[in-house]
């Protein structure tokens, strides 16, 4: 027992260090790569459809069975793309939420929204056009490495803007191209719509690559900042 009757306050327990979700980050990268593979498959299907619709290759000599086979290949590619995007979207939002929670633990005074918005911002129409980007900017600003003593702060936010611009742009362009393909009736219109679909697949590949860069950079910066 202590020789004095004065009570000593218990020391505070150290706060848990925020951790970057490495497994989720790896899963995001793998699933984004899977999205790219489905886009490449759709590009292959589009190239086959375009060659069949090309006037110089003689569309009149193509059999109905050939066109049905190409159309089936295209629709199968769309099915694979849709499945990959859904699974990737679920895992990406889960990773996004975990990253935001860790960023809040690092700098709670610099966050403008609660952690629940890291999920809810993706679910509300209209709001999902800009709120996830704002949250990503907050996370990026917290995780940017601190400048050396005497040096000005340098925060390059272009990976966030590039990812979000390509993501929203490719989504809107995909909706337009699918609508154009569904309305095409003449052979020339169908051929032009196929070209648009192939361009949308290329844009989607670039957007997925930008998302990989954003996810890897943000996870790496958070890990270094937390350590």
C-alpha positions as CSV (number, residue, x, y, z in Angstrom):
1,X,0.0,0.0,0.0
2,X,1.1,3.6,-0.6
3,X,2.3,5.6,2.3
4,X,0.2,8.5,1.3
5,X,-3.6,8.7,1.2
6,X,-3.7,10.8,-2.0
7,X,-5.2,9.1,-4.9
8,X,-3.2,9.1,-8.1
9,X,-5.2,9.4,-11.4
10,X,-4.9,6.5,-13.8
11,X,-2.9,7.2,-16.9
12,X,-4.8,7.5,-20.2
13,X,-4.6,4.4,-22.4
14,X,-2.8,5.2,-25.7
15,X,-5.1,5.7,-28.6
16,X,-5.1,3.0,-31.2
17,X,-3.1,3.9,-34.2
18,X,-5.2,4.2,-37.4
19,X,-4.4,1.4,-39.8
20,X,-4.8,1.4,-43.6
21,X,-7.0,-1.5,-44.8
22,X,-4.4,-3.3,-46.8
23,X,-6.4,-6.4,-47.6
24,X,-9.4,-4.3,-48.7
25,X,-7.0,-2.1,-50.8
26,X,-5.6,-5.2,-52.5
27,X,-9.1,-6.5,-53.2
28,X,-10.0,-3.1,-54.7
29,X,-7.0,-3.3,-57.0
30,X,-7.8,-6.9,-58.0
31,X,-11.4,-6.1,-58.8
32,X,-10.6,-3.0,-60.7
33,X,-8.2,-5.1,-62.8
34,X,-11.1,-7.6,-63.3
35,X,-13.2,-4.6,-64.6
36,X,-10.4,-3.8,-67.0
37,X,-10.4,-7.4,-68.3
38,X,-14.1,-7.4,-68.9
39,X,-13.7,-4.1,-70.8
40,X,-11.0,-5.7,-72.9
41,X,-13.4,-8.6,-73.6
42,X,-16.1,-6.1,-74.6
43,X,-13.6,-4.4,-76.9
44,X,-12.9,-7.8,-78.6
45,X,-16.7,-8.3,-79.0
46,X,-17.0,-4.8,-80.4
47,X,-14.2,-5.3,-82.9
48,X,-15.9,-8.5,-84.2
49,X,-19.2,-6.7,-84.5
50,X,-17.7,-3.8,-86.3
51,X,-15.8,-6.0,-88.8
52,X,-19.1,-7.8,-89.5
53,X,-20.9,-4.4,-90.1
54,X,-18.1,-2.9,-92.2
55,X,-19.3,-2.3,-95.7
56,X,-16.0,-3.1,-97.2
57,X,-16.0,-6.6,-95.6
58,X,-19.4,-7.3,-97.3
59,X,-22.1,-7.3,-94.7
60,X,-24.5,-8.7,-97.3
61,X,-22.4,-11.9,-97.3
62,X,-22.6,-12.4,-93.5
63,X,-25.1,-15.0,-92.4
64,X,-27.7,-14.4,-89.7
65,X,-26.0,-17.0,-87.6
66,X,-22.7,-15.0,-87.7
67,X,-24.5,-11.9,-86.5
68,X,-26.4,-13.7,-83.8
69,X,-23.2,-15.2,-82.5
70,X,-21.5,-11.7,-82.4
71,X,-24.6,-10.2,-80.7
72,X,-24.6,-13.0,-78.1
73,X,-20.9,-12.4,-77.5
74,X,-21.5,-8.7,-77.0
75,X,-24.4,-9.2,-74.6
76,X,-22.3,-11.7,-72.6
77,X,-19.5,-9.1,-72.4
78,X,-22.1,-6.6,-71.0
79,X,-23.2,-9.2,-68.4
80,X,-19.6,-9.7,-67.3
81,X,-19.0,-6.0,-67.1
82,X,-22.1,-5.4,-65.0
83,X,-21.2,-8.2,-62.6
84,X,-17.6,-6.9,-62.2
85,X,-18.8,-3.3,-61.7
86,X,-21.3,-4.3,-59.0
87,X,-18.8,-6.4,-57.0
88,X,-16.1,-3.9,-57.4
89,X,-18.4,-1.1,-56.4
90,X,-19.4,-2.8,-53.1
91,X,-15.8,-3.5,-52.2
92,X,-14.6,0.0,-53.2
93,X,-17.2,1.7,-51.1
94,X,-16.3,-0.5,-48.1
95,X,-12.6,0.4,-48.6
96,X,-13.6,4.1,-49.0
97,X,-15.5,4.0,-45.7
98,X,-12.6,2.2,-43.8
99,X,-10.1,4.8,-45.2
100,X,-12.3,7.7,-44.1
101,X,-12.6,6.3,-40.6
102,X,-8.8,6.0,-40.3
103,X,-8.5,9.6,-41.7
104,X,-10.9,10.9,-39.1
105,X,-8.9,9.2,-36.4
106,X,-5.8,11.0,-37.7
107,X,-7.3,14.5,-38.0
108,X,-10.9,14.7,-36.7
109,X,-10.9,18.5,-36.8
110,X,-10.2,18.6,-40.6
111,X,-13.2,16.4,-41.7
112,X,-16.4,18.1,-42.7
113,X,-18.7,15.2,-42.5
114,X,-19.3,12.1,-40.3
115,X,-18.0,8.7,-41.2
116,X,-21.4,7.4,-42.2
117,X,-21.4,9.8,-45.2
118,X,-18.5,7.8,-46.7
119,X,-21.2,5.2,-47.5
120,X,-24.3,7.3,-47.7
121,X,-22.8,9.8,-50.2
122,X,-22.7,7.1,-52.8
123,X,-26.4,6.1,-52.4
124,X,-28.3,9.3,-52.7
125,X,-29.1,10.5,-56.2
126,X,-27.6,13.9,-57.3
127,X,-25.6,14.0,-54.0
128,X,-23.5,11.2,-55.3
129,X,-22.3,13.4,-58.1
130,X,-20.1,15.5,-55.9
131,X,-20.1,14.4,-52.2
132,X,-17.8,11.4,-52.6
133,X,-15.3,13.6,-54.4
134,X,-15.4,16.1,-51.5
135,X,-14.8,13.3,-49.0
136,X,-12.0,12.0,-51.1
137,X,-10.4,15.5,-51.1
138,X,-10.6,15.6,-47.3
139,X,-8.9,12.2,-46.9
140,X,-6.2,13.1,-49.4
141,X,-5.5,16.4,-47.6
142,X,-5.1,14.6,-44.3
143,X,-2.9,11.9,-45.7
144,X,-0.5,14.1,-47.8
145,X,3.0,13.9,-46.3
146,X,3.9,16.8,-44.1
147,X,6.5,19.2,-45.6
148,X,10.0,19.3,-44.4
149,X,10.9,22.0,-41.9
150,X,11.2,25.3,-43.6
151,X,9.6,24.0,-46.8
152,X,6.2,25.2,-48.2
153,X,3.4,22.7,-48.1
154,X,2.9,20.9,-51.4
155,X,-0.3,18.9,-51.9
156,X,-0.9,17.5,-55.4
157,X,-4.6,16.8,-55.6
158,X,-4.7,15.9,-59.3
159,X,-5.0,12.1,-58.7
160,X,-8.3,12.7,-56.9
161,X,-9.6,15.0,-59.7
162,X,-8.4,12.7,-62.4
163,X,-10.1,9.6,-60.8
164,X,-13.4,11.4,-60.2
165,X,-13.5,13.1,-63.5
166,X,-12.9,9.9,-65.4
167,X,-15.3,7.9,-63.2
168,X,-18.2,10.3,-63.6
169,X,-17.4,10.9,-67.3
170,X,-17.2,7.3,-68.2
171,X,-20.4,6.5,-66.4
172,X,-22.3,9.2,-68.3
173,X,-20.8,8.2,-71.6
174,X,-21.6,4.5,-71.1
175,X,-25.3,5.4,-70.5
176,X,-25.3,7.4,-73.7
177,X,-23.7,4.7,-75.8
178,X,-25.9,1.9,-74.6
179,X,-29.0,4.1,-75.3
180,X,-27.6,4.8,-78.8
181,X,-27.0,1.1,-79.5
182,X,-30.5,0.2,-78.4
183,X,-32.0,2.8,-80.8
184,X,-29.9,1.9,-83.8
185,X,-31.9,0.2,-86.6
186,X,-30.0,0.9,-89.9
187,X,-26.7,-0.9,-90.5
188,X,-24.8,2.4,-90.6
189,X,-26.3,3.5,-87.3
190,X,-25.5,0.2,-85.7
191,X,-21.9,0.4,-86.9
192,X,-21.5,3.9,-85.5
193,X,-23.1,2.8,-82.2
194,X,-20.6,0.0,-82.0
195,X,-17.7,2.5,-82.4
196,X,-19.1,4.5,-79.6
197,X,-19.4,1.4,-77.4
198,X,-15.8,0.6,-78.1
199,X,-14.8,4.2,-77.2
200,X,-16.7,3.9,-73.9
201,X,-14.8,0.7,-73.1
202,X,-11.5,2.4,-73.7
203,X,-12.6,5.3,-71.4
204,X,-13.7,2.8,-68.8
205,X,-10.3,1.1,-68.9
206,X,-8.6,4.5,-68.3
207,X,-11.0,5.3,-65.5
208,X,-10.3,2.0,-63.8
209,X,-6.6,2.6,-64.1
210,X,-7.0,6.0,-62.5
211,X,-9.0,4.5,-59.7
212,X,-6.2,2.0,-59.1
213,X,-3.7,4.8,-58.9
214,X,-5.9,6.8,-56.5
215,X,-6.5,3.8,-54.2
216,X,-2.9,2.7,-54.1
217,X,-1.6,6.2,-53.5
218,X,-4.1,7.1,-50.8
219,X,-3.5,3.8,-48.9
220,X,0.2,4.2,-49.1
221,X,0.0,7.8,-47.8
222,X,-2.3,6.9,-45.0
223,X,0.0,4.1,-43.9
224,X,3.0,6.4,-43.8
225,X,1.1,9.1,-42.1
226,X,-0.2,6.8,-39.4
227,X,3.3,5.4,-38.7
